[in-house]
Amino acid sequence: MSAAGPADAPSPAAVTELEALRALDTVPSERVSALWDSLEPARVDDIAGTRWRGTGLDTGHPMFGMLGQMRWWGKDFTNPRKVDPILVTDDSGAVVPDTSATGGGGASLWEVSFRGRPCASMVYDRLPVIDHFAVVDPDTLLAVMNGRGTVQEGEHFWFVLERER
């Protein structure tokens, strides 16, 4: 983390709202979208150098079920130019990269605007997909998948990343 910035000042209201959303069986996308709008954008330095455990928010988007089937664990942001975008739990229980769902490629971190605000964003090497990140607290990010073919019936796929300690 850098010395000062959005990741250093979590919003108690945002943390409470995310906890409430995660407790729901079906998450209203309007509430996730409103939470996103209330958060500070993440910075590349907030994310790089750490593995993050992922959890989907079930808004009815088909990606939620797909990630469950592949035993999605999270993401590994080794550095801004080397990202394993999909980590899964293998049959032995080990957490390993899985490039089968990414066309054989990895990803990198860049600052890209989403909904009019620049934020840390993961750009897939071989897919027309970008994941954007906002800070809930120093160890929790709200994320949204964006790009060609990712918006289903007008809805994005939303997920949460928690820093591995």
N, C-alpha and C positions, 0 to 999 in steps of 0.2 A: 504494500500500500504506500501511496505517497504521503507526504507530511500532512497535507490538509486537502480536503475535498469531499465530494458527496458521500463517498464510502465511509467516511469517518463520523458522519452524523446521521445515524439511522432514524427513521421516523417511527415512534412507537405506534402510531395509528396504522402505518403501512404494515408493520410486523403483525399487529392484531388482525388486520383485514386479511392478510395472507393466511394466517392460521385459521381464520373462519372459512375461507375459501377451500383450504385443503381438507377441512372436516366434512365438506359436502360430497355427496355421491355424484351429483351432476353440478358442475360449476357454471353459473351464468356468464357467458362471454362478456356481457356488458360490464359486469363487476370487475373482471380481470382487466379489461380495457381501461376502466376508470382508475384502477390501481396503478397500471402502467403509467398513465398520464400524471399521476401524483408523485412518481418516483424521479430521482435524479438519474440521468444516463450513466451507465458504467463507462469506465475508461479502460483502455487496453491494459494499462499497468495494474488495474484492479484485479484483472483476471489471469494474466500470464504467469506461468511458473507453477501452476497448481492443477491438481485433478479436482473435478467437481462432480458430485453425485447428483444425478438427475431424477426428477419425478415429474411425470406429466400431470396436467390439470385436465380432468375429463369434462370438456365442454361439448362432447359429442363428435369431435373431429376424429376421423379414422386413424390418424397417426397415433393417437393414444393407445389403441389396441395393437397396432403394428409394433410399437416399441416394447410393449409387454410381451408379445410373442417372441421377440428376438432377445429377451432378457437384458434389455438396455440397463446399463449401470450409470453412465454419465459421459463426461468429456475430459480429455487431458490437454490442457493448454501449456505444453512444454515451454514454448516461447511464442512470440507473436507470429512467427513464420512457420512453426511446426505445431500443428494441432491434430490430435486424433479425435475426430468429431463424434465417433460412436464407440464407446467402450461397452462391452457386454460381459456377463458372467458366463464362463464356459462350463462344460459338464463337470469339471473338477472343482468349480467354485472360484477359480482364478478370474481376475478382471483383465480382459485382453481387448486390444483394438479389433474392430470388425469393419473391414472396408467393403464388404459385399453390398451393403446398402448405399454406399457412396460412389459407386462406379469405379472402385479401386483407388480412389484418391483420399487425400487428407483435407486439411483446411488451413486457413490463416486468419489472424485477427487484424481488423482494420477499423477505422472510424468511418461509419456510414450513417447517413440520416435515415430515420424511420419516424413517420408521422411528424415530420418537420423539425426533428431534433437529432443532432449528431450523437452517436453512442458507439461504444465498443460493439463490434459485430463480427461474427465468424462467417467467412466466405468459403464455401465449399470449393475445392479444386475442380471437381468434375461434374458438379450439379448446379443448375441455376437457382441456388438456394442460399439465403443469408439468414443466420440467427442473430437477433438483436438482443442486447442485455441492458437491464436497468437494475439499480442497487436497492435492495430492500434493507439490508444491513451489511456490515463488512464481510460476512460469510454467506450471504444469501443473495441470489440474483433472480429476478423475474425475467423470463426469456420468451421470445416469440419467433416462430419460424415464418419466413417470408420468402416469396419467390414464385417463379412460374410453376404452376401445378400444386402449390402448397395450400392455397386458399380454397376451402371446400364449402360450398353454399354460403359464400361471403364471410366465412370464419377462418381465422388463423389458428394454428396449433400453439398453445401456451404451455410453458413448463417452468419448473423451478430448478435451480442449481444451488447446491450447498457445498462449500469448500471442504475438501478432505483435510482433516487435521492429523 
